[in-house]
C-alpha cells in the first residue's frame, strides 16, 4: 500500500450531542482516533471530503494521514455511522496506525479476463457470492483488493478462495473451509424461456387431449337408444260446459 491519502482534520474540544449537532450543521463530521499507544483523540473532518472517500471502493482497507494542527496521524477507518434517512455520515472511527499490528479487514473482490471465460461467452452470468473477503494481516500489508481470473471458466464452475494467491502474511479470516467467492451460472433468461416453452407445450397437450375427449363423447352420444318422440303440445281451450 504505497499511496496514503491525506484528510484535513480539526481538534474537537467539546463532546456531546449539542456540539456534535453544531458540527454537522457546519458540514463537519465528528470523529475519534483510538488504539495504539496513545489516548483517544476527538477530531472533526469535512463532510464532503469524508463522504467522497467513503464512496470509494476499499475505504476500510485504506490508510489515511489525518492532519491535525500540522501533525500527521496515520490511521485506518474502522467504522462509519450513517444517518438512517439521508445516508450522510454522522460519525467516523479511526484506528491509530501501529507498525506490525495485525487486524481483520474487509477487502473488495474483483474479476478479470471475462472475455476468456467460455461460460460467460455462451451467455452465462457471473454470480458473485462475496463482494468482500475478510482478511487477517498487518496494517501496512493490507491489499487494496483480491482479483480472480475467469480464464477457462465454464457454466457451473465455482471460484473458491483457494483459486487466488494471497500476499505473504495475509490469510483469510475463515480457515475451516475453502469457501465460494463466485460462480458462473446459466443465464436466467434462458431458464425462463425454457420454463415458458415447457408450460406452453403442456398447455397445448392438455388442450388437445380435452378436444379429443369431447369428440369421442359427441360421436358416441345416443348410441343404442331409440329416438324418443315428443308430441307437440296442442293449445286447447275448454269451452263452456253445456248445460
C-alpha positions in Angstrom: 0.0 0.0 0.0 2.3 2.8 -1.3 0.0 5.8 -1.6 -1.5 7.3 1.6 -4.2 9.9 1.1 -4.5 12.9 3.4 -7.6 14.2 5.1 -7.7 17.5 6.9 -9.0 17.3 10.5 -9.6 19.8 13.3 -9.3 19.1 17.0 -12.6 18.8 18.8 -12.7 20.0 22.4 -16.4 19.8 23.3 -18.1 16.4 23.1 -21.8 15.5 23.4 -24.9 15.7 21.4 -25.2 19.5 21.3 -21.6 20.2 20.0 -22.0 17.3 17.5 -25.2 18.8 16.1 -23.5 22.2 15.7 -20.6 20.5 13.9 -22.9 18.7 11.5 -24.8 22.0 10.8 -21.4 23.4 9.8 -20.9 20.4 7.4 -18.3 18.8 9.6 -18.4 15.2 10.9 -17.4 14.2 14.4 -14.6 11.6 14.6 -12.4 9.8 17.1 -8.9 8.3 16.8 -8.2 5.4 19.1 -5.9 2.4 19.5 -2.1 2.1 19.6 -0.1 3.5 22.5 -1.9 6.9 22.6 -5.0 8.2 24.2 -8.2 8.6 22.1 -8.2 11.9 20.1 -11.5 13.6 19.2 -11.5 15.5 15.9 -13.8 16.5 13.1 -13.5 16.1 9.3 -15.1 17.9 6.4 -18.4 16.3 5.3 -17.8 16.5 1.6 -14.3 15.1 1.8 -15.1 12.2 4.0 -18.3 11.4 2.1 -16.2 11.2 -1.2 -13.7 8.8 0.5 -16.5 6.6 1.9 -18.0 6.0 -1.5 -14.6 5.0 -3.0 -14.1 1.2 -3.1 -11.9 -0.2 -0.3 -12.5 2.6 2.2 -12.0 0.4 5.2 -8.8 -1.1 3.9 -7.1 2.2 3.0 -4.6 4.1 5.2 -5.0 7.8 5.7 -2.9 10.6 7.1 -5.1 12.9 9.3 -3.6 16.4 9.6 -4.4 17.8 13.0 -2.8 21.1 13.9 0.1 20.4 11.5 0.7 16.9 12.9 0.0 13.9 10.7 -1.6 10.9 12.3 -1.7 7.7 10.2 -5.0 5.9 10.7 -7.2 3.2 9.3 -11.0 3.7 9.1 -12.8 1.2 11.2 -16.5 2.3 11.4 -18.8 4.9 9.9 -22.3 5.8 11.3 -24.7 7.0 8.7 -28.0 8.9 9.0 -30.8 6.3 8.6 -32.8 8.6 6.3 -30.2 10.6 4.3 -27.2 8.1 4.4 -25.0 11.1 5.3 -22.0 10.2 7.6 -22.6 11.4 11.2 -19.6 9.9 12.9 -16.3 8.1 11.9 -14.0 5.9 14.0 -10.3 5.7 13.0 -7.7 3.2 14.3 -4.3 4.7 15.0 -1.6 3.0 12.9 0.9 0.8 14.7 3.6 -1.0 12.8 3.3 -4.7 12.9 -0.2 -4.7 14.3 -2.5 -7.4 12.9 -6.1 -6.6 12.2 -9.1 -8.0 10.5 -10.1 -6.0 7.4 -12.7 -6.5 4.6 -11.1 -6.2 1.2 -13.1 -5.8 -2.1 -13.2 -8.6 -4.7 -12.8 -8.0 -8.4 -12.6 -10.3 -11.5 -10.5 -10.2 -14.7 -10.4 -12.0 -18.1 -14.2 -12.0 -18.6 -13.7 -12.5 -22.3 -11.6 -15.6 -21.7 -14.4 -17.4 -19.9 -16.3 -19.8 -22.3 -19.2 -19.9 -19.9 -19.7 -16.2 -20.0 -19.2 -16.1 -23.8 -22.1 -18.6 -24.1 -24.4 -16.2 -22.1 -23.6 -17.4 -18.6 -23.8 -15.0 -15.6 -21.2 -14.3 -13.0 -22.9 -14.7 -9.7 -20.7 -13.0 -7.0 -21.3 -14.7 -3.6 -18.8 -12.5 -1.7 -18.2 -8.9 -2.8 -15.7 -8.6 0.0 -13.4 -11.0 1.8 -12.3 -10.7 5.4 -8.6 -11.0 5.8 -6.2 -11.0 8.7 -2.9 -9.1 8.1 -0.6 -6.4 9.3 -1.8 -2.9 8.9 1.0 -2.0 6.5 0.3 -5.1 4.3 -3.4 -4.6 3.6 -4.1 -5.4 -0.1 -6.2 -3.0 -2.0 -8.3 -5.8 -3.4 -8.4 -9.5 -4.3 -8.6 -10.3 -8.1 -9.8 -13.6 -9.5 -9.0 -14.9 -13.0 -12.0 -16.1 -15.1 -10.0 -17.7 -17.8 -11.4 -21.1 -18.9 -14.4 -20.9 -16.6 -17.5 -22.8 -17.8 -21.1 -22.6 -16.8 -21.4 -24.4 -13.5 -17.9 -23.6 -12.3 -17.2 -22.1 -8.9 -14.3 -19.9 -7.8 -13.0 -20.5 -4.3 -10.6 -18.6 -2.0 -8.0 -21.3 -2.9 -8.1 -20.1 -6.5 -6.2 -16.9 -5.7 -2.8 -16.4 -4.3 -2.8 -14.0 -1.3 0.1 -11.8 -0.5 2.6 -13.1 2.0 1.5 -12.7 5.6 -2.2 -12.3 4.5 -4.7 -15.0 5.5 -8.5 -15.3 5.2 -10.4 -15.0 8.4 -12.4 -18.1 7.5 -9.9 -21.0 7.5 -12.1 -24.1 8.2 -13.3 -24.4 4.6 -12.5 -23.5 1.0 -15.4 -21.0 0.7 -17.0 -20.0 -2.6 -16.5 -16.5 -3.8 -18.4 -16.6 -7.1 -20.0 -19.0 -9.6 -20.6 -19.0 -13.4 -24.4 -19.6 -13.6 -26.6 -20.5 -16.5 -28.4 -17.4 -18.0 -31.6 -16.6 -16.1 -33.3 -15.5 -19.4 -32.7 -18.9 -21.0 -34.1 -20.7 -17.9 -37.2 -18.5 -18.0 -37.6 -19.2 -21.8 -37.3 -22.9 -21.3 -39.8 -22.9 -18.5 -42.2 -20.8 -20.5 -41.8 -23.1 -23.6 -42.4 -26.2 -21.4 -45.5 -24.6 -19.8 -46.8 -23.7 -23.3 -46.2 -27.3 -24.6 -48.0 -28.8 -21.6 -51.0 -26.4 -22.0 -51.2 -27.3 -25.7 -51.1 -31.1 -24.9 -53.9 -30.6 -22.3 -56.0 -28.7 -24.8 -55.5 -31.3 -27.5 -56.4 -34.1 -25.0 -59.5 -32.2 -23.9 -60.6 -31.8 -27.6 -60.2 -35.5 -28.4 -62.3 -36.4 -25.4 -65.0 -34.0 -26.5 -65.1 -35.5 -30.0 -65.4 -39.1 -28.6 -68.4 -38.0 -26.4 -70.1 -36.4 -29.4 -69.6 -39.4 -31.7 -71.0 -41.9 -29.1 -73.9 -39.8 -27.9 -77.3 -41.7 -28.0 -75.9 -45.0 -29.4 -78.3 -48.0 -28.8 -81.2 -45.9 -27.8 -84.4 -45.4 -29.8 -85.3 -41.8 -30.5 -88.0 -40.5 -28.3 -90.7 -38.7 -30.0 -92.5 -35.9 -28.2 -96.0 -34.9 -29.1 -96.4 -31.3 -29.8 -98.4 -29.6 -27.2 -101.7 -28.5 -28.6 -103.2 -25.4 -27.3 -106.7 -26.3 -26.2 -109.3 -24.1 -24.9 -112.0 -25.5 -22.9 -115.3 -24.3 -23.9 -118.1 -23.6 -21.6 -119.8 -26.7 -20.3 -123.1 -27.2 -22.0 -125.8 -27.2 -19.6 
